[in-house]
């Protein structure tokens, strides 16, 4: 049963005149007659009685009228939901590292929620590009902010947002504070406070320092960047973190940057989604808000250099 035929039928129940119905719907009168006949054949009963030049609804026509209106209303509701006009049941699932969630995304989320207050947001931890790739390919994530070294991924659409600065940090009174630069051997002798295994910048640090033949023995692992910062300020050890996560502490002088001779590979934050994913209007809006806000982050970073 076609929605178009039901719409024609409902219009005809109001006009009780096929000629007038044809004018309203901009159809030929023969098309109106054919659509009504198709409905009657499908249901196996007449919907209109034709008495002379006038038509009347049959009992079956009156019953169909109620159901046809419900079906058209449901069809319209479905189309509104799919078009993003009704966002009350929409869930947007985003993957990102803790550093992005804490220091970059709040302003993006604030802007997005002002435009799409009904969309429900869920964040999932994504430490590396490989985890992001798996979650995006499985449909677990709608999109992800990937902070890692650059790598081509044919199944994903990726856009570069910003190059991240990674810094070694210590308390101002740490004995390495006056060294410039600090060598890999010297860092290897310290207590090193790191994020969880799998984190992109921890993985890069471990690869680079081991490449130089250094194997640190004193590593403390944390699930929280804030916990690492507090422990660094307390003099418990040194750490490697994205500069965005420690900018306030660096400006206040409660943490200092330690220059080192370790050559770390460049790390970038990219926004990514599966190349075959359908992008509804609310998701496109989120992506554009992110692009615009990361331009602001880039400008602030450039002004500080």
C-alpha positions as CSV (number, residue, x, y, z in Angstrom):
1,X,0.0,0.0,0.0
2,X,1.7,3.2,-1.2
3,X,1.7,6.3,1.0
4,X,1.0,8.4,-2.1
5,X,-2.2,6.5,-2.7
6,X,-3.3,7.0,1.0
7,X,-2.6,10.8,0.6
8,X,-4.7,10.9,-2.5
9,X,-7.5,8.9,-0.8
10,X,-7.5,11.3,2.3
11,X,-7.7,14.4,0.0
12,X,-10.6,12.8,-1.9
13,X,-12.5,12.1,1.4
14,X,-12.4,15.9,2.1
15,X,-13.5,17.0,-1.4
16,X,-15.7,14.1,-2.4
17,X,-14.8,15.2,-5.9
18,X,-12.1,13.5,-8.1
19,X,-11.8,16.6,-10.4
20,X,-11.2,18.9,-7.4
21,X,-8.8,16.4,-5.8
22,X,-6.8,16.3,-9.0
23,X,-6.4,20.1,-9.0
24,X,-5.3,20.2,-5.4
25,X,-2.7,17.5,-5.9
26,X,-1.7,18.6,-9.4
27,X,-2.5,15.2,-10.9
28,X,-4.5,14.3,-14.0
29,X,-8.0,13.1,-13.0
30,X,-7.3,9.7,-14.6
31,X,-4.4,9.4,-12.1
32,X,-6.7,10.0,-9.2
33,X,-9.2,7.4,-10.4
34,X,-6.4,4.9,-11.0
35,X,-4.9,5.4,-7.5
36,X,-8.3,4.9,-5.8
37,X,-9.0,1.9,-7.9
38,X,-5.6,0.4,-6.9
39,X,-6.5,0.9,-3.2
40,X,-9.9,-0.7,-3.7
41,X,-8.4,-3.7,-5.5
42,X,-5.7,-4.1,-2.9
43,X,-8.3,-4.1,0.0
44,X,-10.9,-6.0,-2.0
45,X,-13.8,-3.7,-1.3
46,X,-15.1,-0.3,-2.6
47,X,-14.1,2.9,-0.8
48,X,-16.5,5.2,-2.6
49,X,-20.0,4.9,-3.9
50,X,-20.6,6.6,-7.2
51,X,-24.2,7.9,-7.4
52,X,-24.7,9.9,-10.6
53,X,-22.1,12.7,-10.6
54,X,-21.5,12.5,-6.9
55,X,-19.4,10.2,-4.8
56,X,-19.8,9.1,-1.2
57,X,-17.6,7.2,1.3
58,X,-18.6,3.6,2.0
59,X,-18.3,2.2,5.5
60,X,-15.0,0.6,4.5
61,X,-13.9,4.1,3.3
62,X,-14.8,5.7,6.6
63,X,-12.8,3.0,8.5
64,X,-9.8,3.4,6.2
65,X,-9.9,7.2,6.6
66,X,-8.9,6.9,10.3
67,X,-6.1,4.4,9.7
68,X,-4.8,6.3,6.6
69,X,-4.4,9.5,8.7
70,X,-2.4,7.6,11.4
71,X,-0.2,6.0,8.7
72,X,0.5,9.4,7.1
73,X,1.3,10.9,10.5
74,X,3.7,8.1,11.3
75,X,5.3,8.4,7.9
76,X,5.9,12.1,8.5
77,X,7.3,11.5,12.0
78,X,9.7,8.9,10.6
79,X,10.9,11.3,7.9
80,X,11.5,14.0,10.4
81,X,13.5,11.8,12.7
82,X,15.6,10.5,9.8
83,X,16.2,14.0,8.5
84,X,17.4,15.1,11.9
85,X,14.5,17.5,12.6
86,X,13.6,15.4,15.7
87,X,16.7,14.8,17.7
88,X,15.1,13.6,20.9
89,X,16.3,10.0,20.3
90,X,19.7,10.8,18.7
91,X,22.8,9.5,20.4
92,X,26.2,10.8,19.2
93,X,29.2,8.6,20.3
94,X,32.6,10.2,20.2
95,X,36.0,8.8,21.0
96,X,38.9,10.9,22.4
97,X,41.8,10.8,24.7
98,X,41.5,12.3,28.2
99,X,43.6,15.3,27.3
100,X,41.2,16.2,24.4
101,X,38.1,15.6,26.6
102,X,39.5,17.8,29.4
103,X,41.2,20.6,27.7
104,X,39.8,21.0,24.2
105,X,36.3,19.5,23.8
106,X,34.3,21.4,26.6
107,X,34.1,24.6,24.5
108,X,33.1,22.5,21.4
109,X,30.4,20.6,23.4
110,X,29.0,23.9,24.8
111,X,28.6,25.3,21.3
112,X,27.1,22.1,20.0
113,X,24.6,21.7,22.8
114,X,23.3,25.2,22.3
115,X,22.4,24.2,18.7
116,X,21.3,20.6,19.4
117,X,20.1,20.5,23.0
118,X,18.3,17.2,22.6
119,X,21.2,15.1,21.2
120,X,22.6,12.8,23.7
121,X,26.4,12.6,23.8
122,X,28.5,9.6,24.9
123,X,32.3,9.7,25.1
124,X,34.5,6.7,25.0
125,X,38.3,6.6,25.7
126,X,40.5,6.2,22.6
127,X,44.2,6.1,23.3
128,X,45.6,5.3,19.8
129,X,44.7,5.4,16.2
130,X,44.4,1.6,16.0
131,X,41.8,1.6,18.7
132,X,39.9,4.4,17.0
133,X,40.1,2.5,13.7
134,X,38.5,-0.6,15.1
135,X,35.8,1.3,16.9
136,X,34.9,3.4,13.9
137,X,34.9,0.4,11.6
138,X,32.6,-1.5,13.9
139,X,30.2,1.4,14.2
140,X,30.8,1.7,18.0
141,X,31.9,5.3,17.4
142,X,30.4,8.0,15.1
143,X,33.6,9.9,15.0
144,X,36.9,10.2,16.9
145,X,39.5,12.7,17.9
146,X,42.8,10.8,17.3
147,X,46.0,12.1,18.9
148,X,48.9,10.1,17.6
149,X,51.7,10.1,15.0
150,X,50.5,10.4,11.4
151,X,49.5,7.2,9.6
152,X,47.4,6.7,6.5
153,X,44.2,4.7,7.1
154,X,42.3,4.0,3.8
155,X,39.0,3.0,5.6
156,X,38.8,6.3,7.5
157,X,38.2,9.9,6.5
158,X,40.6,12.0,8.5
159,X,41.2,15.7,8.8
160,X,44.2,17.3,10.5
161,X,43.2,19.7,13.3
162,X,46.4,20.6,15.1
163,X,50.0,19.6,15.8
164,X,50.5,18.8,19.5
165,X,53.5,19.9,21.6
166,X,54.8,17.2,23.9
167,X,56.8,18.4,26.9
168,X,58.8,16.8,29.6
169,X,57.8,18.4,32.9
170,X,59.1,18.6,36.5
171,X,58.7,20.6,39.6
172,X,60.8,23.9,39.7
173,X,63.0,22.5,42.5
174,X,63.7,19.1,40.8
175,X,67.5,18.5,40.4
176,X,67.1,18.3,36.5
177,X,65.5,21.7,36.4
178,X,68.9,23.5,35.8
179,X,70.1,20.9,33.2
180,X,69.9,21.9,29.5
181,X,69.4,19.7,27.7
182,X,68.6,16.6,29.7
183,X,69.8,13.3,28.0
184,X,67.9,10.1,27.6
185,X,70.3,8.4,30.1
186,X,69.5,11.0,32.8
187,X,65.8,10.7,32.2
188,X,66.1,6.9,32.5
189,X,67.5,7.2,36.0
190,X,64.5,9.2,37.2
191,X,61.1,8.2,38.5
192,X,58.8,8.7,35.5
193,X,55.1,9.3,35.8
194,X,53.2,8.1,32.8
195,X,49.7,7.6,31.5
196,X,48.3,4.1,31.0
197,X,49.8,1.7,28.6
198,X,48.6,2.2,25.0
199,X,48.5,6.0,25.3
200,X,50.0,7.3,22.1
201,X,52.6,9.6,23.7
202,X,53.6,7.1,26.3
203,X,54.1,4.5,23.6
204,X,56.2,7.0,21.5
205,X,58.3,7.9,24.6
206,X,59.0,4.2,25.4
207,X,60.0,3.4,21.8
208,X,62.4,6.4,21.5
209,X,64.1,6.0,24.8
210,X,64.6,2.2,24.3
211,X,65.9,3.0,20.8
212,X,68.7,5.0,22.6
213,X,69.4,1.9,24.8
214,X,67.8,3.3,27.9
215,X,65.4,1.2,30.0
216,X,63.9,3.1,32.9
217,X,63.3,1.1,36.0
218,X,61.2,3.5,38.0
219,X,57.8,4.0,36.2
220,X,54.6,4.9,38.0
221,X,51.4,4.5,35.9
222,X,48.4,6.8,36.3
223,X,44.9,6.7,34.8
224,X,44.6,10.5,35.3
225,X,46.6,13.4,33.8
226,X,45.5,15.5,36.8
227,X,47.0,13.0,39.2
228,X,50.2,13.1,37.2
229,X,50.4,16.8,37.4
230,X,49.8,16.9,41.2
231,X,52.5,14.3,41.7
232,X,55.0,16.2,39.5
233,X,54.3,19.4,41.4
234,X,54.9,17.4,44.7
235,X,58.3,16.4,43.4
236,X,57.5,12.7,43.0
237,X,59.0,12.5,39.5
238,X,59.0,13.8,35.9
239,X,56.5,13.2,33.1
240,X,55.8,13.6,29.4
241,X,52.4,15.3,28.7
242,X,50.8,17.3,25.9
243,X,51.6,21.0,26.5
244,X,47.9,21.9,26.4
245,X,47.4,19.9,29.6
246,X,50.0,21.8,31.5
247,X,49.8,25.4,30.1
248,X,48.2,26.9,33.2
249,X,50.8,25.3,35.5
250,X,53.7,26.4,33.2
251,X,52.4,29.9,33.2
252,X,52.1,29.9,37.0
253,X,55.5,28.4,37.4
254,X,54.3,25.5,39.5
255,X,55.6,23.1,36.8
256,X,58.6,23.7,34.4
257,X,59.5,22.3,31.1
258,X,62.7,20.3,30.9
259,X,64.4,20.5,27.5
260,X,65.8,17.1,26.4
261,X,67.9,15.6,23.6
262,X,65.2,13.0,23.0
263,X,63.9,13.4,19.4
264,X,60.2,12.6,19.6
265,X,58.1,12.1,16.4
266,X,55.5,14.7,15.7
267,X,52.1,14.1,17.2
268,X,48.9,15.4,15.6
269,X,45.2,15.5,16.6
270,X,42.9,14.6,13.8
271,X,39.1,14.2,13.5
272,X,38.1,10.9,11.8
273,X,35.0,8.9,10.8
274,X,34.5,5.9,8.6
275,X,34.7,6.9,4.9
276,X,31.3,5.2,4.2
277,X,29.4,6.7,7.1
278,X,26.3,8.7,6.4
279,X,26.7,12.1,7.9
280,X,23.4,13.5,9.3
281,X,23.0,17.2,9.7
282,X,23.7,17.2,13.5
283,X,26.9,15.3,13.0
284,X,28.1,17.6,10.2
285,X,27.4,20.5,12.5
286,X,29.5,18.9,15.2
287,X,32.4,18.4,12.7
288,X,32.2,22.0,11.5
289,X,32.1,23.4,15.1
290,X,35.2,21.3,15.8
291,X,37.0,22.6,12.7
292,X,36.3,26.2,13.7
293,X,37.3,25.8,17.3
294,X,40.6,24.0,16.5
295,X,41.5,26.9,14.2
296,X,41.2,29.1,17.4
297,X,43.4,26.6,19.3
298,X,46.0,26.8,16.5
299,X,46.0,30.6,16.6
300,X,46.5,30.7,20.3
301,X,49.4,28.2,20.0
302,X,51.1,30.2,17.3
303,X,50.8,33.4,19.3
304,X,52.6,31.8,22.3
305,X,55.6,30.6,20.2
